[in-house]
Amino acid sequence: MPDLEAGYFTIFLTCLISSILITKLYTSSRVKSHLPPSPFRLPVIGHLHLLSPLPHQALHNLSNRHGPVFRLFLGSTPCVVASSPETAKEILKTHDNVFLDRPHNSIVDYFAYGGKGFIFARYGSYWKFLKKIIMSELLNGKTLDFLYPVRHDETNRFIKYLSQKAKDGKFVELEGELMKMTSNVISRLFMSKRCSEQEDELGDITKIITETAEIIGKFNLSDHIWFCKNLDLQGFGKVSKDVHSRFDALMERIIKEHEVARKEEKGVVKDLLNILLDISEDDSMEIKLTRENIKAFIQDIFAAGTDTSAITIEWALAELINHPNIMKKAQEEIDLVIGKNRLVQESDVPNLPYLQAIVKESLRLHPTAPLILRLSTQDCTVGGYYIPTNTTTLVNVWSLGRDPLHWESPLEFMPERFEGKQLDVRGQHFHLLPFGTGRRMCPGTSLALLTVHTTLGAMIQCFEWKAGKNGNIAIVDMDEGIGITLPRANPLVCVPVARLDPIPLSV
């Protein structure tokens, strides 16, 4: 009898283990079958062979073959790419609590002081604290209004510079000059200094930010191929250390200058750095801001606000040169609303709907952040497919703006598509996300749009633009360059020709 009971028990145990194994195998098979489709994958490098120097374009072409959601392995890093407004909405809104973190790599961590800034901080109490500071202290409407004279003055200076070039009949390389202007705006807002007037290392900050964007935008094999982890095969580590050390030394000097002025109480200007120092010295704050927090945050603002605004203006002007009928219509609108006796101002923008449409159309075709990167912190489902935890997710904003299901003639530059439509760029419409959306949407959107609209409007109002060093190029090329912020492959070079005489610089 005991032998019989032992036999029954053995049979029961065998059946139980078998059922568990079968269930696990079935579940694993079912999960695997519900993973997004994936192209053929090579050993070690995964799908790296499918990416070009312009990843957003390569991913767009892959989505045309594999659908709006597909899976890639960049070396050993699992990734999912979303290329339709519907899947973007699932990731950035429906499952926004799952995709609130950004993926990190060695270069980003180094530049971001180990995630101590805002852009790359993990979602949590510290990130929420910084977001509150940004929205309530640094980039709120009151502060932007208070610092309006800075933006106004920089626009005047830029137009005055262009006016002199027009008088001399000389060409302008717009990428460099626009970068100077936007970096001057940011540096004056934060530090009460103009980068372009500094004869020491402060004048190099534009170069530092450009180099930072270039390095972050490159693919580092050490982060994705496991046996290269401790090897600096491409030399990015060495370059990163050099660029970062220059930025850190520059920020350290500027912070010390502010601290000395605060102690002496001599000419303390309420710039944004002083606001951050006030917060760091406030013992009532729930989180203490450290020196590295402040440096990382300033770097975030420079990186996010300098070349992005400049590049947007450059792309928009290139499109207008290639579409003279649109340029003429924009000039007529400005002449009608503003006249020819004063320069367009920020307060005029709401009354210039066609200018707004031009900026929206340029951002649709040339988003300065072509890929939104997120990291899944939980298992979830997107587009009916299973997305495991710790999957790097790329929302292809460049593809969203070219989706033929949402845009008529998507490759054509047509600002008229926005006329009479309540389509904005502030994250409410998932086929147009140049600034992202949700909790991690770009907090500097308002500042960026003020700068872009006013500067582009003044350039349209005051000048005709002849492409080329001699003004003899009929069509401007629209090739994209390599970088995280979608620069032009060939900087826009033009000869400005004055429309107005004299140029109505405002006071």
C-alpha positions in Angstrom: 0.0 0.0 0.0 2.8 2.5 0.8 4.4 1.7 -2.5 1.1 2.4 -4.3 0.7 5.8 -2.5 4.3 6.6 -3.4 3.6 5.7 -7.0 0.5 8.0 -7.1 2.5 10.8 -5.5 5.3 10.4 -8.1 2.7 10.5 -10.9 1.1 13.6 -9.4 4.4 15.4 -9.0 5.5 14.5 -12.6 2.2 15.8 -14.0 2.5 19.0 -11.9 6.1 19.7 -13.1 5.2 18.9 -16.7 2.2 21.2 -16.6 4.3 24.0 -15.2 7.0 23.5 -17.9 4.4 23.3 -20.7 2.7 26.5 -19.4 6.0 28.3 -19.3 7.0 27.1 -22.7 3.6 28.1 -24.1 3.7 31.5 -22.4 7.3 32.1 -23.6 6.3 31.1 -27.1 3.2 33.2 -27.0 5.2 36.2 -25.7 7.9 35.7 -28.4 5.2 35.5 -31.1 3.8 38.8 -29.9 7.1 40.6 -30.0 7.3 43.3 -32.8 8.6 42.1 -36.2 12.3 42.3 -36.7 14.7 42.3 -39.7 17.5 39.7 -40.1 20.0 40.1 -37.3 23.7 39.5 -37.5 25.8 38.0 -34.6 27.4 40.4 -32.2 26.4 43.6 -34.1 22.7 42.9 -34.3 21.1 45.3 -36.7 23.9 48.0 -36.8 24.5 47.2 -40.4 21.1 48.6 -41.3 21.7 52.0 -39.8 23.1 54.9 -41.8 24.8 58.1 -40.5 21.3 59.5 -40.5 19.5 57.0 -38.2 16.0 58.6 -38.5 16.1 58.2 -42.2 17.2 54.6 -42.0 14.6 53.8 -39.4 11.9 55.5 -41.6 12.8 53.2 -44.5 12.7 50.2 -42.2 9.3 51.1 -41.0 8.0 51.2 -44.6 9.0 47.5 -44.8 8.3 46.2 -41.3 5.4 48.4 -40.1 4.9 51.2 -37.5 6.4 49.1 -34.7 9.4 46.9 -35.2 12.3 45.6 -33.1 16.0 46.1 -33.5 19.1 45.1 -31.6 21.9 47.7 -31.6 24.7 45.3 -30.7 23.2 43.7 -27.6 20.8 46.6 -26.8 17.1 45.7 -27.5 15.2 48.6 -29.1 11.7 49.2 -30.4 11.0 51.8 -33.1 7.6 53.6 -33.3 6.9 55.5 -36.6 3.2 56.3 -36.6 1.2 58.9 -34.7 -1.0 56.1 -33.2 2.0 54.2 -31.7 3.7 57.4 -30.6 0.5 58.2 -28.7 0.5 54.8 -27.0 4.1 55.3 -25.9 4.0 59.0 -24.9 0.5 59.2 -23.5 -1.3 55.9 -22.9 1.7 54.3 -21.3 3.5 57.5 -20.3 4.2 56.1 -16.8 6.1 53.3 -18.4 8.2 55.5 -20.7 9.3 58.4 -18.5 13.0 57.6 -18.3 15.6 58.3 -21.0 18.2 55.7 -21.9 21.7 56.4 -20.6 25.1 55.7 -22.1 28.7 56.5 -21.0 29.0 59.7 -23.0 25.6 61.1 -21.9 26.4 60.3 -18.3 29.7 62.0 -18.5 28.3 65.2 -20.1 25.3 65.2 -17.8 27.3 64.9 -14.6 25.9 61.5 -14.0 22.3 62.5 -14.7 22.4 65.5 -12.3 20.8 67.8 -14.8 17.2 67.9 -16.0 17.2 66.3 -19.5 18.7 62.9 -18.5 17.7 62.7 -14.8 15.7 59.6 -13.9 12.0 60.2 -13.3 11.4 60.7 -9.6 11.5 63.2 -6.8 14.6 65.0 -8.0 13.3 65.3 -11.6 9.9 66.6 -10.3 11.7 69.1 -8.2 13.7 70.4 -11.2 10.6 70.5 -13.3 8.8 72.6 -10.6 11.8 75.0 -10.5 11.7 75.4 -14.3 8.0 76.0 -14.6 7.7 78.3 -11.5 11.0 80.2 -11.5 13.1 79.9 -14.6 11.0 79.7 -17.8 7.6 80.8 -16.6 5.7 83.7 -18.3 6.7 86.2 -15.7 10.4 85.5 -16.0 10.3 85.5 -19.8 8.5 88.8 -19.8 11.1 90.2 -17.3 13.9 89.1 -19.6 12.3 90.4 -22.8 14.7 93.3 -23.2 17.6 90.8 -23.6 15.9 89.0 -26.5 14.8 92.3 -28.0 18.3 93.7 -27.9 19.9 90.5 -29.4 17.4 90.6 -32.3 18.3 94.2 -33.0 22.0 93.5 -32.9 21.6 90.6 -35.3 19.5 92.6 -37.8 22.0 95.5 -37.6 24.8 93.1 -38.4 22.9 91.8 -41.4 22.1 95.3 -42.5 25.8 96.1 -42.6 26.5 93.0 -44.7 23.7 94.1 -47.1 25.4 97.5 -47.4 28.7 96.0 -48.1 27.2 93.4 -50.5 28.9 90.6 -48.6 27.6 87.1 -47.9 26.7 85.7 -44.5 27.1 82.1 -43.3 23.9 81.9 -41.4 24.5 78.8 -39.3 27.4 80.4 -37.4 25.7 83.8 -37.0 22.4 82.4 -35.9 24.3 80.2 -33.4 26.1 83.3 -32.0 22.7 85.1 -31.6 20.9 82.3 -29.9 23.9 81.5 -27.6 24.1 85.2 -26.7 20.4 85.1 -25.8 20.9 82.0 -23.6 24.1 83.3 -22.0 22.6 86.7 -21.2 19.5 85.1 -19.7 21.6 82.8 -17.5 24.8 84.7 -16.8 24.3 88.3 -17.9 27.2 88.0 -20.4 27.3 87.9 -24.2 29.4 85.0 -25.5 30.4 86.8 -28.7 32.0 89.7 -26.9 34.2 87.6 -24.6 37.9 87.4 -25.6 38.5 84.6 -23.2 37.1 81.1 -23.0 33.5 82.2 -22.6 33.5 83.0 -26.3 34.2 79.3 -26.9 30.9 78.2 -25.3 29.1 78.0 -28.7 31.9 75.7 -29.9 31.7 73.6 -26.8 27.9 73.1 -27.2 28.3 72.2 -30.9 31.0 69.7 -30.1 28.8 68.2 -27.3 25.8 67.8 -29.6 28.0 66.1 -32.3 29.5 63.6 -29.8 26.2 62.7 -28.2 24.7 62.2 -31.6 27.3 59.6 -32.6 27.0 55.9 -32.1 29.4 54.6 -29.5 30.2 50.9 -30.0 31.4 50.6 -26.4 27.9 51.1 -25.1 26.3 48.4 -27.2 28.8 45.6 -27.9 29.6 43.9 -24.7 33.3 43.0 -25.3 34.0 46.6 -26.3 32.6 48.0 -23.0 36.0 49.0 -21.5 37.6 50.0 -24.8 37.5 53.5 -26.3 37.7 52.2 -29.9 36.4 55.4 -31.5 38.1 57.9 -29.2 34.8 59.3 -28.0 35.8 59.0 -24.4 39.0 61.0 -24.8 37.2 63.8 -26.8 34.3 63.8 -24.3 36.7 64.4 -21.4 38.3 67.3 -23.2 35.1 69.0 -24.1 33.5 68.4 -20.7 36.5 69.6 -18.7 36.5 72.9 -20.8 32.8 73.4 -20.1 33.2 72.6 -16.4 36.1 75.0 -15.9 34.1 77.7 -17.7 31.0 77.2 -15.5 33.1 77.1 -12.4 34.6 80.5 -13.1 31.2 82.0 -13.9 29.6 80.6 -10.8 32.5 82.0 -8.7 32.1 85.4 -10.3 28.4 85.4 -9.4 29.1 84.3 -5.8 31.6 87.1 -5.3 29.1 89.6 -6.6 26.4 88.3 -4.3 28.6 88.6 -1.3 29.6 92.1 -2.1 26.1 92.9 -3.2 27.4 94.9 -6.1 25.3 95.0 -9.2 23.6 91.7 -8.7 21.4 91.0 -11.7 18.5 88.7 -11.4 19.6 86.4 -14.1 18.7 82.7 -14.1 22.0 81.6 -12.6 21.3 83.9 -9.6 17.9 82.3 -9.3 19.5 78.9 -9.2 22.0 80.1 -6.6 19.1 81.5 -4.5 17.4 78.1 -4.6 20.7 76.2 -3.7 21.1 78.4 -0.6 17.4 78.0 0.5 17.4 75.5 3.4 13.6 75.2 3.2 13.8 73.5 -0.2 12.9 69.8 -0.1 15.9 69.0 -2.2 19.3 70.7 -2.0 20.7 71.8 -5.3 24.5 71.1 -5.6 27.1 72.8 -7.7 27.1 69.9 -10.1 23.3 70.1 -10.3 23.6 73.8 -11.4 26.3 73.1 -13.9 24.4 70.2 -15.4 21.2 72.2 -15.6 23.0 75.1 -17.4 24.5 72.7 -19.9 21.1 71.3 -20.5 19.7 74.7 -21.3 22.6 75.6 -23.6 22.4 72.3 -25.4 18.6 72.3 -25.8 18.2 76.0 -26.7 21.2 77.2 -28.7 21.6 75.2 -31.9 18.0 74.0 -32.0 16.6 77.5 -32.4 19.3 78.5 -34.8 18.9 75.3 -36.9 15.1 75.8 -37.1 15.5 79.4 -38.4 18.1 78.2 -41.0 15.9 75.4 -42.3 12.9 77.7 -42.5 14.8 80.4 -44.5 16.2 77.7 -46.8 12.7 76.6 -47.6 11.5 80.2 -48.2 14.4 80.8 -50.6 13.3 77.7 -52.5 9.7 78.8 -52.5 9.7 82.5 -53.4 5.9 82.6 -53.6 5.7 81.7 -50.0 8.4 84.2 -49.1 6.4 86.9 -50.9 3.2 86.0 -49.1 5.0 86.1 -45.7 6.5 89.6 -46.5 3.1 90.9 -47.6 1.5 89.7 -44.3 4.3 91.4 -42.3 4.0 94.6 -44.3 0.3 94.7 -43.9 0.2 94.0 -40.1 3.5 95.7 -39.0 4.2 98.2 -41.8 7.7 99.4 -42.8 8.5 101.8 -40.0 9.2 99.4 -37.1 10.7 96.0 -36.6 8.5 92.9 -36.0 8.3 92.2 -32.2 7.3 89.2 -30.1 3.9 90.8 -29.4 3.1 90.9 -33.1 3.4 87.1 -33.6 -0.2 86.2 -32.7 -1.3 88.6 -35.5 0.9 86.8 -38.1 -0.7 83.5 -38.7 1.1 82.8 -42.0 4.5 83.3 -40.3 3.3 80.8 -37.6 2.3 78.4 -40.3 5.8 78.7 -41.9 7.5 77.8 -38.6 5.1 74.8 -38.0 5.7 73.5 -41.5 9.5 73.8 -41.1 9.3 72.0 -37.8 7.2 69.3 -39.4 9.8 68.6 -42.1 12.9 69.4 -40.1 12.3 68.6 -36.4 15.4 69.5 -34.4 14.9 66.4 -32.3 14.1 63.8 -35.0 14.1 60.9 -32.5 12.5 60.8 -29.0 14.3 58.2 -26.9 12.7 56.5 -23.9 13.4 53.5 -21.8 10.6 51.1 -20.7 10.5 50.6 -17.0 7.7 47.9 -17.1 6.4 45.3 -19.5 3.7 46.8 -21.7 1.9 46.4 -25.0 2.3 48.9 -28.0 0.5 48.4 -31.3 -0.6 45.0 -30.1 3.0 43.9 -29.5 4.7 43.0 -26.2 7.5 45.4 -25.1 9.7 44.0 -22.3 11.2 46.1 -19.5 14.5 47.9 -20.2 13.8 48.2 -23.9 15.1 51.4 -25.5 12.2 52.9 -27.4 12.7 55.4 -30.3 9.8 57.5 -31.5 10.7 58.7 -35.0 9.4 62.3 -35.0 10.9 62.7 -38.5 8.6 59.9 -39.8 5.5 61.3 -38.0 5.8 64.5 -40.0 5.9 62.5 -43.2 3.0 60.1 -42.5 0.9 60.1 -45.7 -2.2 59.0 -43.7 -2.1 62.3 -41.8 -0.5 64.7 -44.2 -1.5 65.5 -47.8 1.6 65.6 -50.1 3.8 65.1 -47.0 7.1 65.8 -48.7 6.0 69.3 -50.0 6.6 72.5 -48.1 3.1 73.9 -47.8 2.4 76.3 -44.9 -1.1 76.7 -46.2 -1.9 73.2 -44.7 -2.1 74.9 -41.3 -4.4 77.7 -42.3 -7.7 77.6 -40.5 -6.7 74.5 -38.5 -6.1 74.3 -34.8 -2.8 72.3 -35.1 -0.1 73.4 -32.7 3.4 72.1 -31.9 2.9 71.8 -28.2 2.4 68.0 -28.0 -1.4 67.8 -28.5 -1.2 66.3 -32.0 0.8 63.1 -32.3 1.6 63.6 -36.0 3.5 66.8 -35.1 5.8 66.5 -32.1 8.9 68.7 -32.6 9.1 69.5 -28.9 7.8 66.1 -27.6 4.8 65.7 -25.4 3.7 64.7 -21.9 5.6 65.1 -18.7 9.0 65.1 -20.4 8.0 67.6 -23.2 10.7 70.3 -23.7 10.1 73.0 -21.0 11.7 75.6 -23.2 9.1 75.5 -25.9 7.8 79.0 -25.3 11.3 80.6 -25.3 12.3 78.7 -28.4 9.1 79.8 -30.3 9.5 83.4 -29.3 13.1 83.4 -30.6 12.3 81.6 -33.8 9.2 83.6 -34.8 10.7 87.0 -34.0 14.1 86.4 -35.6 12.7 84.8 -38.8 10.0 87.4 -39.0 12.6 90.3 -38.9 14.8 88.5 -41.5 11.8 88.2 -43.8 10.7 91.8 -43.2 14.0 93.5 -43.7 15.8 91.5 -46.5 15.6 89.6 -49.7 17.9 86.6 -49.6 20.2 85.5 -52.5 21.7 82.1 -51.9 25.4 81.5 -52.4 28.5 83.6 -51.7 27.8 85.6 -54.9 24.0 85.4 -54.6 23.8 83.3 -57.7 22.4 79.9 -56.5 18.8 79.4 -57.6 17.9 76.4 -55.5 19.3 75.6 -52.0 20.1 72.0 -51.3 18.1 70.4 -48.5 20.5 67.7 -47.4 20.6 66.8 -43.8 23.8 66.6 -41.8 25.0 64.3 -39.0 24.0 65.3 -35.4 21.5 64.8 -32.7 19.7 68.1 -33.6 19.3 67.6 -37.4 21.7 70.3 -38.8 22.0 71.0 -42.5 24.7 69.1 -44.3 25.8 72.3 -46.0 25.4 75.5 -44.0 23.2 78.1 -45.6 25.3 80.9 -47.2 23.4 84.0 -48.5 23.8 87.6 -49.5 21.2 89.7 -47.8 19.6 92.5 -49.9 17.8 95.3 -47.9 14.1 95.5 -48.5 13.7 98.5 -46.3 15.9 101.7 -46.2 16.7 102.5 -43.5 16.2 99.3 -41.5 13.7 100.2 -38.7 15.7 99.1 -35.7 13.4 99.5 -32.6 14.3 100.8 -29.2 
